[in-house]
Amino acid sequence: MLAYLHNDISAIHNERVPKQSGMRRIMLGEMVLNHQRAFRLGLLLLLLLLLCSNGWFAYSRSLRLSNQQVHRIVSGINQHFSRISGFLETIQVEASLELQSKDQLQSVQGLLQALQDSPDGSYFALDALPAPFSHRLLGNLTGQGRAQFQGAEALHEMQTALGLAPLFEVAYHNLGANGVAWVYYVSRHHFIYLYPYVSSASYHYSVETEHGVFWTLAQPAVNPKGLPIITPVYMDQAGQGEMLTMSRPVYAAGHFCGVLSMDVTVATLRKLLQPGETTNGTLYLLNADHQILVSSEQDALPQENLLRLPVTPSYLIGPTAHVMVLPIGNTGLKLLQYLPNRVLLLEIVKGTAPALIAALLLWLALILLTRTWMLNRELRRLSEHDALTGALNHRAFQSLLSQLYARYREQGELFALVMVDLDHFKKINDSYGHAVGDEVLKVLVRLARRMLRNQDHIARLGGEEFVLVLPATELREAMKAAVRLRLQLERLNWSRLGLARAVTASMGCAVVLPSDASKGAVLKRADDAMYRAKQEGRNRVCADLPPVQD
């Protein structure tokens, strides 16, 4: 009966053991398939953690780069205004000294004599210069009224302004790149010296000059300490567009004389606010009165209450935006950065896009890998299990037997085999058909699985012959398991399958012994015990008892 088994013993014995890497891959696949929900949940949490960490990195990086860029802009604006302020201070000091001096400057006497009145006598100007002077180096001096009616103090102040003309020319040509459009001195005696030259027909001193914000903010009543001032933005009276003015009041011997000013174009300041490649939202340059002088974009500040925010060296996080306010040196100006949260969100999306794509690809790879593992497991199941009953097939049984036998030889771990043969199974097939016979085989396997331990196995060797594989089991325990299975099999309600008599089985038990030279020896002794059960009348369990020692 076991002839067909013995033919495979040598082949199984020489069968190569799978490589460790292959076994590890199989074990990993089985672990994933057995815990799919936990594995997918863990992977999902890992992907979420990856996305969150990438999102946080993108968020932090955007804020850091934006913060660095804004500080560079603040430094640039501070240097811009400091350079202008330095020239203003130099000219202011020289003007104060000259105004206190009573010396006559012979070099400019001819210029005072060249002053000409307008046709209507409302103003005078220095449009025509005597030789060797030219308007390339000199600006224009215009005043209210007629030139011959000017008092001594006014003439002395005009002389001082014309004497400072070289400083005005140097300041203008050095600060042209800083957006300085005009350098001028406005006197309380109702005249203005303006560089570079513009004809009096285009611009001359008038009542509107005295109403200019650069003049009114510098008055002692408004600015009693004589501090430098920066005006709000206004339209230039000489037609140069939007301006703001940096002014310094000029005093001589404690008396207010006039205002020294430089007009800076708003377009130049707007260029300083351009962020380059970094996303900064919108930048607003504020003066000391919390007024917007210029912004990097045309957008109005969404919340006007933000104008009165104090200096904040770090970002204030609101529901709609991140806001930061930085001082511009000692100018009294502030730079307000309004960074909408939607802009940051877009940066976060851009930053996490690679990780999101990688996560989706990883998820798809997992799905494909899981399906591959499931297919491989199904193929292994089909290759290792009997298609009809689901029990281990001949090949899988021989592999399992080899492992148990090797473990016994190496570690001394016992195992037992129980051969099971259904009694009169051929009669069942002949009388009731193969379909009923197949159902009987399935019932036997299901019953055995329900009654055996998790580590136990049942294999189909062919036809109606099965073998129970019981690891770590002594002969007595194997006998008990076989008897329980035999009794339960006989007690089943077989009439449901249309059988007139109960189905029984003959069983033979054997446990591995030191005298077993091969794995086949254990199987042969179990098979012999099963044959004895049949010879003794069937429907019983016989054991292969070890020889008695003398």
GUKEKOL-405855 format. One record per residue (C-alpha): residue in three letters; residue number from 1; chain; x, y, z. Coordinates in pm, whole numbers, always signed. Example, Ala and Ser with C-alpha at 12.3 -4.5 7.8 and 13.67 -1.06 7.14 Angstrom:
> ALA | 1 | A | +1230 | -450 | +780
> SER | 2 | A | +1367 | -106 | +714
END
This chain:
> MET | 1 | A | +0 | +0 | +0
> LEU | 2 | A | +290 | +236 | +66
> ALA | 3 | A | +481 | +150 | -247
> TYR | 4 | A | +401 | +480 | -410
> LEU | 5 | A | +534 | +660 | -100
> HIS | 6 | A | +866 | +478 | -97
> ASN | 7 | A | +938 | +583 | -453
> ASP | 8 | A | +948 | +946 | -340
> ILE | 9 | A | +1153 | +901 | -22
> SER | 10 | A | +1493 | +936 | -188
> ALA | 11 | A | +1372 | +1229 | -398
> ILE | 12 | A | +1240 | +1412 | -94
> HIS | 13 | A | +1555 | +1334 | +99
> ASN | 14 | A | +1769 | +1491 | -177
> GLU | 15 | A | +1534 | +1786 | -223
> ARG | 16 | A | +1721 | +2116 | -194
> VAL | 17 | A | +1622 | +2346 | +93
> PRO | 18 | A | +1502 | +2687 | -30
> LYS | 19 | A | +1746 | +2972 | +14
> GLN | 20 | A | +1722 | +3179 | +329
> SER | 21 | A | +1633 | +3497 | +136
> GLY | 22 | A | +1348 | +3320 | -41
> MET | 23 | A | +1218 | +3182 | +286
> ARG | 24 | A | +1233 | +3524 | +445
> ARG | 25 | A | +1036 | +3672 | +157
> ILE | 26 | A | +773 | +3401 | +192
> MET | 27 | A | +750 | +3454 | +568
> LEU | 28 | A | +722 | +3829 | +520
> GLY | 29 | A | +446 | +3783 | +266
> GLU | 30 | A | +258 | +3546 | +494
> MET | 31 | A | +290 | +3786 | +785
> VAL | 32 | A | +151 | +4071 | +576
> LEU | 33 | A | -136 | +3861 | +444
> ASN | 34 | A | -225 | +3730 | +789
> HIS | 35 | A | -236 | +4082 | +933
> GLN | 36 | A | -351 | +4285 | +636
> ARG | 37 | A | -568 | +4529 | +831
> ALA | 38 | A | -300 | +4601 | +1091
> PHE | 39 | A | -30 | +4626 | +826
> ARG | 40 | A | -233 | +4864 | +609
> LEU | 41 | A | -324 | +5073 | +911
> GLY | 42 | A | +40 | +5088 | +1015
> LEU | 43 | A | +149 | +5180 | +665
> LEU | 44 | A | -125 | +5443 | +645
> LEU | 45 | A | -8 | +5594 | +972
> LEU | 46 | A | +349 | +5587 | +843
> LEU | 47 | A | +247 | +5762 | +522
> LEU | 48 | A | +48 | +6020 | +718
> LEU | 49 | A | +351 | +6078 | +940
> LEU | 50 | A | +566 | +6114 | +630
> LEU | 51 | A | +324 | +6364 | +477
> CYS | 52 | A | +293 | +6559 | +802
> SER | 53 | A | +669 | +6574 | +847
> ASN | 54 | A | +714 | +6688 | +488
> GLY | 55 | A | +435 | +6942 | +531
> TRP | 56 | A | +591 | +7074 | +851
> PHE | 57 | A | +932 | +7091 | +681
> ALA | 58 | A | +784 | +7280 | +384
> TYR | 59 | A | +598 | +7515 | +621
> SER | 60 | A | +906 | +7580 | +837
> ARG | 61 | A | +1128 | +7621 | +532
> SER | 62 | A | +890 | +7869 | +370
> LEU | 63 | A | +874 | +8077 | +689
> ARG | 64 | A | +1249 | +8061 | +736
> LEU | 65 | A | +1326 | +8166 | +378
> SER | 66 | A | +1062 | +8436 | +391
> ASN | 67 | A | +1198 | +8563 | +722
> GLN | 68 | A | +1552 | +8574 | +584
> GLN | 69 | A | +1440 | +8757 | +271
> VAL | 70 | A | +1237 | +9011 | +468
> HIS | 71 | A | +1536 | +9081 | +694
> ARG | 72 | A | +1750 | +9136 | +383
> ILE | 73 | A | +1489 | +9377 | +251
> VAL | 74 | A | +1483 | +9560 | +584
> SER | 75 | A | +1863 | +9583 | +576
> GLY | 76 | A | +1852 | +9716 | +218
> ILE | 77 | A | +1590 | +9980 | +303
> ASN | 78 | A | +1784 | +10082 | +613
> GLN | 79 | A | +2104 | +10123 | +411
> HIS | 80 | A | +1908 | +10316 | +147
> PHE | 81 | A | +1769 | +10568 | +396
> SER | 82 | A | +2091 | +10581 | +598
> ARG | 83 | A | +2286 | +10687 | +290
> ILE | 84 | A | +2038 | +10962 | +211
> SER | 85 | A | +2028 | +11068 | +576
> GLY | 86 | A | +2408 | +11087 | +583
> PHE | 87 | A | +2419 | +11337 | +295
> LEU | 88 | A | +2134 | +11536 | +448
> GLU | 89 | A | +2312 | +11559 | +780
> THR | 90 | A | +2636 | +11673 | +615
> ILE | 91 | A | +2463 | +11951 | +420
> GLN | 92 | A | +2257 | +12050 | +726
> VAL | 93 | A | +2568 | +12100 | +938
> GLU | 94 | A | +2735 | +12307 | +665
> ALA | 95 | A | +2420 | +12514 | +615
> SER | 96 | A | +2391 | +12590 | +989
> LEU | 97 | A | +2755 | +12701 | +1005
> GLU | 98 | A | +2725 | +12922 | +694
> LEU | 99 | A | +2404 | +13081 | +813
> GLN | 100 | A | +2566 | +13176 | +1143
> SER | 101 | A | +2861 | +13329 | +959
> LYS | 102 | A | +2824 | +13687 | +831
> ASP | 103 | A | +3095 | +13652 | +567
> GLN | 104 | A | +3010 | +13748 | +212
> LEU | 105 | A | +3074 | +13487 | -57
> GLN | 106 | A | +3213 | +13686 | -347
> SER | 107 | A | +3180 | +13385 | -579
> VAL | 108 | A | +2803 | +13396 | -566
> GLN | 109 | A | +2745 | +13773 | -567
> GLY | 110 | A | +2712 | +13768 | -943
> LEU | 111 | A | +2446 | +13497 | -913
> LEU | 112 | A | +2236 | +13712 | -680
> GLN | 113 | A | +2259 | +13996 | -928
> ALA | 114 | A | +2143 | +13758 | -1205
> LEU | 115 | A | +1809 | +13699 | -1034
> GLN | 116 | A | +1527 | +13809 | -1264
> ASP | 117 | A | +1165 | +13890 | -1186
> SER | 118 | A | +878 | +13721 | -1366
> PRO | 119 | A | +675 | +13937 | -1606
> ASP | 120 | A | +394 | +13975 | -1354
> GLY | 121 | A | +637 | +14036 | -1066
> SER | 122 | A | +493 | +13749 | -856
> TYR | 123 | A | +823 | +13561 | -830
> PHE | 124 | A | +1190 | +13582 | -921
> ALA | 125 | A | +1422 | +13306 | -1053
> LEU | 126 | A | +1777 | +13228 | -1158
> ASP | 127 | A | +1697 | +13106 | -1509
> ALA | 128 | A | +1982 | +13294 | -1683
> LEU | 129 | A | +2329 | +13238 | -1540
> PRO | 130 | A | +2627 | +13467 | -1588
> ALA | 131 | A | +2952 | +13321 | -1720
> PRO | 132 | A | +3120 | +13089 | -1625
> PHE | 133 | A | +2827 | +12925 | -1440
> SER | 134 | A | +2606 | +12659 | -1602
> HIS | 135 | A | +2290 | +12479 | -1497
> ARG | 136 | A | +2473 | +12147 | -1513
> LEU | 137 | A | +2626 | +12233 | -1175
> LEU | 138 | A | +2370 | +12479 | -1045
> GLY | 139 | A | +2002 | +12435 | -982
> ASN | 140 | A | +1744 | +12712 | -981
> LEU | 141 | A | +1665 | +12957 | -704
> THR | 142 | A | +1315 | +13099 | -710
> GLY | 143 | A | +1130 | +13307 | -455
> GLN | 144 | A | +812 | +13499 | -390
> GLY | 145 | A | +791 | +13867 | -487
> ARG | 146 | A | +1059 | +14079 | -658
> ALA | 147 | A | +1433 | +14019 | -620
> GLN | 148 | A | +1527 | +14384 | -543
> PHE | 149 | A | +1287 | +14392 | -252
> GLN | 150 | A | +1449 | +14103 | -61
> GLY | 151 | A | +1590 | +14189 | +282
> ALA | 152 | A | +1947 | +14142 | +401
> GLU | 153 | A | +1869 | +13822 | +593
> ALA | 154 | A | +1697 | +13672 | +291
> LEU | 155 | A | +1987 | +13767 | +62
> HIS | 156 | A | +2238 | +13618 | +307
> GLU | 157 | A | +2037 | +13295 | +320
> MET | 158 | A | +2020 | +13287 | -61
> GLN | 159 | A | +2394 | +13339 | -69
> THR | 160 | A | +2437 | +13044 | +170
> ALA | 161 | A | +2212 | +12820 | -39
> LEU | 162 | A | +2401 | +12904 | -359
> GLY | 163 | A | +2731 | +12849 | -179
> LEU | 164 | A | +2618 | +12498 | -87
> ALA | 165 | A | +2534 | +12422 | -451
> PRO | 166 | A | +2839 | +12192 | -498
> LEU | 167 | A | +2720 | +11977 | -207
> PHE | 168 | A | +2372 | +11958 | -358
> GLU | 169 | A | +2519 | +11851 | -692
> VAL | 170 | A | +2743 | +11584 | -534
> ALA | 171 | A | +2454 | +11449 | -323
> TYR | 172 | A | +2222 | +11427 | -621
> HIS | 173 | A | +2468 | +11244 | -845
> ASN | 174 | A | +2565 | +11003 | -567
> LEU | 175 | A | +2207 | +10934 | -465
> GLY | 176 | A | +2046 | +10910 | -808
> ALA | 177 | A | +2056 | +10529 | -785
> ASN | 178 | A | +1878 | +10562 | -449
> GLY | 179 | A | +1578 | +10720 | -617
> VAL | 180 | A | +1651 | +11081 | -510
> ALA | 181 | A | +1469 | +11304 | -761
> TRP | 182 | A | +1525 | +11646 | -599
> VAL | 183 | A | +1762 | +11803 | -349
> TYR | 184 | A | +1643 | +12142 | -222
> TYR | 185 | A | +1641 | +12397 | +53
> VAL | 186 | A | +1321 | +12588 | +140
> SER | 187 | A | +1361 | +12907 | +345
> ARG | 188 | A | +1128 | +13084 | +584
> HIS | 189 | A | +1200 | +13389 | +364
> HIS | 190 | A | +984 | +13237 | +92
> PHE | 191 | A | +1239 | +13105 | -155
> ILE | 192 | A | +1363 | +12761 | -263
> TYR | 193 | A | +1692 | +12646 | -407
> LEU | 194 | A | +1623 | +12329 | -616
> TYR | 195 | A | +1866 | +12088 | -780
> PRO | 196 | A | +1873 | +11967 | -1055
> TYR | 197 | A | +1774 | +12268 | -1259
> VAL | 198 | A | +1416 | +12310 | -1375
> SER | 199 | A | +1299 | +12633 | -1540
> SER | 200 | A | +1078 | +12865 | -1340
> ALA | 201 | A | +815 | +12829 | -1612
> SER | 202 | A | +780 | +12464 | -1509
> TYR | 203 | A | +814 | +12514 | -1135
> HIS | 204 | A | +875 | +12811 | -907
> TYR | 205 | A | +816 | +12900 | -545
> SER | 206 | A | +451 | +12978 | -469
> VAL | 207 | A | +197 | +12976 | -189
> GLU | 208 | A | +147 | +12601 | -255
> THR | 209 | A | +511 | +12544 | -160
> GLU | 210 | A | +440 | +12661 | +194
> HIS | 211 | A | +155 | +12411 | +216
> GLY | 212 | A | +373 | +12116 | +118
> VAL | 213 | A | +383 | +11836 | +374
> PHE | 214 | A | +764 | +11845 | +377
> TRP | 215 | A | +740 | +12207 | +502
> THR | 216 | A | +451 | +12182 | +746
> LEU | 217 | A | +589 | +11877 | +928
> ALA | 218 | A | +926 | +12049 | +981
> GLN | 219 | A | +783 | +12361 | +1146
> PRO | 220 | A | +892 | +12416 | +1508
> ALA | 221 | A | +529 | +12403 | +1621
> VAL | 222 | A | +499 | +12050 | +1480
> ASN | 223 | A | +858 | +11936 | +1527
> PRO | 224 | A | +992 | +12133 | +1827
> LYS | 225 | A | +1299 | +11910 | +1871
> GLY | 226 | A | +1408 | +11953 | +1511
> LEU | 227 | A | +1416 | +11581 | +1444
> PRO | 228 | A | +1461 | +11433 | +1097
> ILE | 229 | A | +1127 | +11358 | +935
> ILE | 230 | A | +994 | +11134 | +662
> THR | 231 | A | +672 | +11251 | +506
> PRO | 232 | A | +377 | +11045 | +383
> VAL | 233 | A | +356 | +10985 | +10
> TYR | 234 | A | +233 | +11276 | -202
> MET | 235 | A | +228 | +11388 | -564
> ASP | 236 | A | +532 | +11595 | -660
> GLN | 237 | A | +455 | +11960 | -741
> ALA | 238 | A | +723 | +11950 | -1011
> GLY | 239 | A | +557 | +11658 | -1189
> GLN | 240 | A | +787 | +11369 | -1094
> GLY | 241 | A | +505 | +11147 | -968
> GLU | 242 | A | +461 | +10993 | -623
> MET | 243 | A | +723 | +11098 | -370
> LEU | 244 | A | +809 | +11093 | -7
> THR | 245 | A | +1046 | +11345 | +141
> MET | 246 | A | +1329 | +11307 | +390
> SER | 247 | A | +1382 | +11642 | +561
> ARG | 248 | A | +1599 | +11800 | +827
> PRO | 249 | A | +1512 | +12138 | +981
> VAL | 250 | A | +1796 | +12391 | +961
> TYR | 251 | A | +1863 | +12611 | +1262
> ALA | 252 | A | +2115 | +12893 | +1308
> ALA | 253 | A | +2188 | +13030 | +1656
> GLY | 254 | A | +1875 | +12856 | +1780
> HIS | 255 | A | +1646 | +13012 | +1521
> PHE | 256 | A | +1454 | +12815 | +1261
> CYS | 257 | A | +1573 | +12909 | +912
> GLY | 258 | A | +1435 | +12655 | +671
> VAL | 259 | A | +1416 | +12293 | +566
> LEU | 260 | A | +1672 | +12086 | +380
> SER | 261 | A | +1499 | +11805 | +186
> MET | 262 | A | +1549 | +11522 | -57
> ASP | 263 | A | +1258 | +11371 | -250
> VAL | 264 | A | +1267 | +10993 | -298
> THR | 265 | A | +1055 | +10833 | -569
> VAL | 266 | A | +805 | +10572 | -454
> ALA | 267 | A | +891 | +10357 | -756
> THR | 268 | A | +1245 | +10314 | -618
> LEU | 269 | A | +1115 | +10211 | -277
> ARG | 270 | A | +875 | +9968 | -437
> LYS | 271 | A | +1169 | +9799 | -610
> LEU | 272 | A | +1336 | +9757 | -272
> LEU | 273 | A | +1029 | +9567 | -151
> GLN | 274 | A | +1033 | +9315 | -432
> PRO | 275 | A | +1099 | +8971 | -281
> GLY | 276 | A | +1268 | +8804 | -576
> GLU | 277 | A | +1204 | +8429 | -588
> THR | 278 | A | +1091 | +8396 | -227
> THR | 279 | A | +722 | +8407 | -141
> ASN | 280 | A | +677 | +8691 | +107
> GLY | 281 | A | +312 | +8778 | +66
> THR | 282 | A | +273 | +9159 | +63
> LEU | 283 | A | +519 | +9402 | +226
> TYR | 284 | A | +406 | +9741 | +356
> LEU | 285 | A | +646 | +10023 | +449
> LEU | 286 | A | +493 | +10222 | +736
> ASN | 287 | A | +595 | +10558 | +881
> ALA | 288 | A | +595 | +10657 | +1249
> ASP | 289 | A | +228 | +10760 | +1223
> HIS | 290 | A | +127 | +10406 | +1116
> GLN | 291 | A | +57 | +10520 | +760
> ILE | 292 | A | +141 | +10308 | +456
> LEU | 293 | A | +413 | +10478 | +252
> VAL | 294 | A | +448 | +10210 | -13
> SER | 295 | A | +365 | +9843 | -64
> SER | 296 | A | +518 | +9568 | -275
> GLU | 297 | A | +183 | +9515 | -449
> GLN | 298 | A | -125 | +9721 | -516
> ASP | 299 | A | -332 | +9517 | -271
> ALA | 300 | A | -470 | +9709 | +25
> LEU | 301 | A | -394 | +9576 | +371
> PRO | 302 | A | -689 | +9342 | +451
> GLN | 303 | A | -703 | +9448 | +817
> GLU | 304 | A | -635 | +9812 | +899
> ASN | 305 | A | -593 | +9736 | +1269
> LEU | 306 | A | -267 | +9562 | +1177
> LEU | 307 | A | -115 | +9903 | +1106
> ARG | 308 | A | -82 | +9967 | +1480
> LEU | 309 | A | +87 | +9641 | +1562
> PRO | 310 | A | +408 | +9685 | +1763
> VAL | 311 | A | +738 | +9552 | +1639
> THR | 312 | A | +724 | +9170 | +1640
> PRO | 313 | A | +1054 | +8990 | +1571
> SER | 314 | A | +866 | +8664 | +1499
> TYR | 315 | A | +549 | +8581 | +1313
> LEU | 316 | A | +209 | +8639 | +1467
> ILE | 317 | A | -15 | +8357 | +1346
> GLY | 318 | A | -374 | +8449 | +1273
> PRO | 319 | A | -668 | +8264 | +1119
> THR | 320 | A | -605 | +8420 | +778
> ALA | 321 | A | -238 | +8519 | +771
> HIS | 322 | A | +106 | +8527 | +933
> VAL | 323 | A | +211 | +8883 | +1020
> MET | 324 | A | +548 | +9024 | +1123
> VAL | 325 | A | +656 | +9388 | +1188
> LEU | 326 | A | +1024 | +9487 | +1177
> PRO | 327 | A | +1184 | +9828 | +1245
> ILE | 328 | A | +1389 | +10004 | +975
> GLY | 329 | A | +1693 | +10106 | +1178
> ASN | 330 | A | +1651 | +10442 | +1356
> THR | 331 | A | +1439 | +10595 | +1081
> GLY | 332 | A | +1109 | +10543 | +1266
> LEU | 333 | A | +985 | +10341 | +973
> LYS | 334 | A | +853 | +9985 | +999
> LEU | 335 | A | +812 | +9705 | +751
> LEU | 336 | A | +493 | +9501 | +788
> GLN | 337 | A | +480 | +9163 | +621
> TYR | 338 | A | +135 | +9018 | +552
> LEU | 339 | A | +174 | +8653 | +451
> PRO | 340 | A | -167 | +8493 | +376
> ASN | 341 | A | -215 | +8141 | +504
> ARG | 342 | A | -334 | +8031 | +159
> VAL | 343 | A | +9 | +8122 | +21
> LEU | 344 | A | +175 | +7907 | +287
> LEU | 345 | A | -74 | +7630 | +217
> LEU | 346 | A | +25 | +7639 | -149
> GLU | 347 | A | +392 | +7614 | -49
> ILE | 348 | A | +309 | +7321 | +178
> VAL | 349 | A | +127 | +7147 | -108
> LYS | 350 | A | +425 | +7207 | -335
> GLY | 351 | A | +660 | +7079 | -68
> THR | 352 | A | +459 | +6766 | +5
> ALA | 353 | A | +373 | +6686 | -357
> PRO | 354 | A | +679 | +6459 | -405
> ALA | 355 | A | +607 | +6280 | -77
> LEU | 356 | A | +238 | +6249 | -169
> ILE | 357 | A | +324 | +6101 | -506
> ALA | 358 | A | +572 | +5867 | -340
> ALA | 359 | A | +309 | +5767 | -84
> LEU | 360 | A | +54 | +5692 | -358
> LEU | 361 | A | +309 | +5492 | -553
> LEU | 362 | A | +404 | +5306 | -236
> TRP | 363 | A | +38 | +5235 | -164
> LEU | 364 | A | -17 | +5109 | -518
> ALA | 365 | A | +299 | +4900 | -489
> LEU | 366 | A | +167 | +4755 | -164
> ILE | 367 | A | -164 | +4666 | -329
> LEU | 368 | A | +14 | +4500 | -620
> LEU | 369 | A | +257 | +4327 | -384
> THR | 370 | A | -28 | +4209 | -163
> ARG | 371 | A | -213 | +4070 | -460
> THR | 372 | A | +105 | +3903 | -578
> TRP | 373 | A | +157 | +3751 | -233
> MET | 374 | A | -206 | +3637 | -225
> LEU | 375 | A | -167 | +3479 | -567
> ASN | 376 | A | +157 | +3313 | -459
> ARG | 377 | A | -4 | +3190 | -141
> GLU | 378 | A | -294 | +3051 | -338
> LEU | 379 | A | -52 | +2883 | -576
> ARG | 380 | A | +140 | +2741 | -279
> ARG | 381 | A | -186 | +2626 | -125
> LEU | 382 | A | -282 | +2454 | -447
> SER | 383 | A | +61 | +2300 | -475
> GLU | 384 | A | +64 | +2186 | -111
> HIS | 385 | A | -300 | +2089 | -56
> ASP | 386 | A | -535 | +1836 | -197
> ALA | 387 | A | -778 | +2007 | -432
> LEU | 388 | A | -1079 | +1807 | -309
> THR | 389 | A | -1043 | +1803 | +69
> GLY | 390 | A | -798 | +2083 | +142
> ALA | 391 | A | -569 | +1847 | +334
> LEU | 392 | A | -196 | +1851 | +274
> ASN | 393 | A | -102 | +1665 | -41
> HIS | 394 | A | +164 | +1397 | -79
> ARG | 395 | A | +447 | +1640 | -161
> ALA | 396 | A | +368 | +1879 | +125
> PHE | 397 | A | +341 | +1586 | +367
> GLN | 398 | A | +681 | +1453 | +267
> SER | 399 | A | +836 | +1799 | +317
> LEU | 400 | A | +674 | +1832 | +660
> LEU | 401 | A | +785 | +1482 | +758
> SER | 402 | A | +1143 | +1570 | +656
> GLN | 403 | A | +1138 | +1877 | +879
> LEU | 404 | A | +1001 | +1686 | +1180
> TYR | 405 | A | +1249 | +1404 | +1136
> ALA | 406 | A | +1541 | +1649 | +1107
> ARG | 407 | A | +1422 | +1832 | +1420
> TYR | 408 | A | +1404 | +1501 | +1605
> ARG | 409 | A | +1759 | +1414 | +1505
> GLU | 410 | A | +1893 | +1758 | +1598
> GLN | 411 | A | +1684 | +1845 | +1904
> GLY | 412 | A | +1523 | +1521 | +2012
> GLU | 413 | A | +1169 | +1652 | +1962
> LEU | 414 | A | +923 | +1363 | +1925
> PHE | 415 | A | +643 | +1345 | +1673
> ALA | 416 | A | +372 | +1088 | +1601
> LEU | 417 | A | +192 | +973 | +1287
> VAL | 418 | A | -160 | +828 | +1268
> MET | 419 | A | -251 | +647 | +948
> VAL | 420 | A | -626 | +668 | +875
> ASP | 421 | A | -805 | +449 | +623
> LEU | 422 | A | -1182 | +466 | +573
> ASP | 423 | A | -1349 | +128 | +599
> HIS | 424 | A | -1532 | -7 | +293
> PHE | 425 | A | -1492 | +324 | +111
> LYS | 426 | A | -1506 | +153 | -228
> LYS | 427 | A | -1855 | +24 | -145
> ILE | 428 | A | -1966 | +379 | -66
> ASN | 429 | A | -1844 | +497 | -407
> ASP | 430 | A | -2002 | +201 | -584
> SER | 431 | A | -2334 | +223 | -400
> TYR | 432 | A | -2387 | +597 | -365
> GLY | 433 | A | -2164 | +746 | -628
> HIS | 434 | A | -1836 | +933 | -625
> ALA | 435 | A | -2005 | +1262 | -531
> VAL | 436 | A | -2115 | +1114 | -199
> GLY | 437 | A | -1774 | +956 | -157
> ASP | 438 | A | -1610 | +1294 | -208
> GLU | 439 | A | -1836 | +1445 | +57
> VAL | 440 | A | -1737 | +1171 | +301
> LEU | 441 | A | -1368 | +1256 | +247
> LYS | 442 | A | -1439 | +1627 | +305
> VAL | 443 | A | -1630 | +1553 | +625
> LEU | 444 | A | -1341 | +1347 | +758
> VAL | 445 | A | -1089 | +1628 | +697
> ARG | 446 | A | -1316 | +1894 | +851
> LEU | 447 | A | -1376 | +1677 | +1154
> ALA | 448 | A | -1007 | +1606 | +1201
> ARG | 449 | A | -917 | +1975 | +1179
> ARG | 450 | A | -1182 | +2063 | +1435
> MET | 451 | A | -1060 | +1803 | +1683
> LEU | 452 | A | -684 | +1839 | +1638
> ARG | 453 | A | -456 | +2108 | +1776
> ASN | 454 | A | -345 | +2410 | +1575
> GLN | 455 | A | +2 | +2267 | +1523
> ASP | 456 | A | -132 | +1932 | +1402
> HIS | 457 | A | -188 | +1847 | +1035
> ILE | 458 | A | -385 | +1607 | +823
> ALA | 459 | A | -258 | +1492 | +484
> ARG | 460 | A | -419 | +1288 | +209
> LEU | 461 | A | -187 | +1019 | +77
> GLY | 462 | A | -425 | +896 | -190
> GLY | 463 | A | -778 | +764 | -228
> GLU | 464 | A | -928 | +715 | +117
> GLU | 465 | A | -592 | +707 | +300
> PHE | 466 | A | -496 | +994 | +528
> VAL | 467 | A | -227 | +1056 | +784
> LEU | 468 | A | -240 | +1272 | +1096
> VAL | 469 | A | +87 | +1451 | +1174
> LEU | 470 | A | +118 | +1530 | +1545
> PRO | 471 | A | +434 | +1728 | +1640
> ALA | 472 | A | +567 | +1710 | +1999
> THR | 473 | A | +337 | +1416 | +2076
> GLU | 474 | A | +405 | +1085 | +2250
> LEU | 475 | A | +244 | +759 | +2151
> ARG | 476 | A | -17 | +761 | +2431
> GLU | 477 | A | -140 | +1109 | +2334
> ALA | 478 | A | -149 | +1010 | +1968
> MET | 479 | A | -364 | +710 | +2058
> LYS | 480 | A | -606 | +928 | +2251
> ALA | 481 | A | -640 | +1170 | +1959
> ALA | 482 | A | -698 | +881 | +1716
> VAL | 483 | A | -962 | +719 | +1936
> ARG | 484 | A | -1150 | +1049 | +1978
> LEU | 485 | A | -1150 | +1100 | +1604
> ARG | 486 | A | -1265 | +742 | +1535
> LEU | 487 | A | -1553 | +764 | +1783
> GLN | 488 | A | -1667 | +1104 | +1664
> LEU | 489 | A | -1654 | +991 | +1301
> GLU | 490 | A | -1875 | +694 | +1375
> ARG | 491 | A | -2127 | +902 | +1570
> LEU | 492 | A | -2192 | +1153 | +1291
> ASN | 493 | A | -2536 | +1162 | +1134
> TRP | 494 | A | -2440 | +1009 | +801
> SER | 495 | A | -2801 | +975 | +696
> ARG | 496 | A | -2788 | +1334 | +583
> LEU | 497 | A | -2569 | +1215 | +298
> GLY | 498 | A | -2812 | +932 | +230
> LEU | 499 | A | -2590 | +667 | +385
> ALA | 500 | A | -2760 | +375 | +552
> ARG | 501 | A | -2467 | +291 | +778
> ALA | 502 | A | -2216 | +494 | +971
> VAL | 503 | A | -1874 | +559 | +820
> THR | 504 | A | -1586 | +413 | +1019
> ALA | 505 | A | -1209 | +416 | +992
> SER | 506 | A | -915 | +200 | +1085
> MET | 507 | A | -616 | +377 | +1232
> GLY | 508 | A | -254 | +298 | +1315
> CYS | 509 | A | -31 | +505 | +1544
> ALA | 510 | A | +346 | +525 | +1558
> VAL | 511 | A | +594 | +756 | +1728
> VAL | 512 | A | +945 | +827 | +1603
> LEU | 513 | A | +1213 | +608 | +1763
> PRO | 514 | A | +1591 | +630 | +1784
> SER | 515 | A | +1608 | +314 | +1577
> ASP | 516 | A | +1434 | +482 | +1281
> ALA | 517 | A | +1705 | +515 | +1017
> SER | 518 | A | +1488 | +742 | +802
> LYS | 519 | A | +1164 | +930 | +807
> GLY | 520 | A | +1001 | +658 | +604
> ALA | 521 | A | +1054 | +413 | +888
> VAL | 522 | A | +806 | +598 | +1111
> LEU | 523 | A | +549 | +606 | +834
> LYS | 524 | A | +592 | +236 | +761
> ARG | 525 | A | +535 | +140 | +1126
> ALA | 526 | A | +217 | +356 | +1140
> ASP | 527 | A | +101 | +195 | +816
> ASP | 528 | A | +167 | -153 | +958
> ALA | 529 | A | -32 | -67 | +1271
> MET | 530 | A | -321 | +49 | +1054
> TYR | 531 | A | -313 | -280 | +863
> ARG | 532 | A | -337 | -468 | +1191
> ALA | 533 | A | -646 | -263 | +1279
> LYS | 534 | A | -808 | -373 | +953
> GLN | 535 | A | -706 | -734 | +1007
> GLU | 536 | A | -849 | -729 | +1358
> GLY | 537 | A | -1191 | -627 | +1233
> ARG | 538 | A | -1171 | -261 | +1128
> ASN | 539 | A | -1314 | +46 | +1309
> ARG | 540 | A | -1039 | +45 | +1567
> VAL | 541 | A | -704 | +201 | +1654
> CYS | 542 | A | -383 | +1 | +1680
> ALA | 543 | A | -47 | +125 | +1802
> ASP | 544 | A | +301 | +35 | +1693
> LEU | 545 | A | +443 | -58 | +2032
> PRO | 546 | A | +820 | -22 | +2075
> PRO | 547 | A | +1006 | -350 | +2140
> VAL | 548 | A | +1028 | -459 | +2503
> GLN | 549 | A | +1379 | -445 | +2648
> ASP | 550 | A | +1498 | -767 | +2815
END
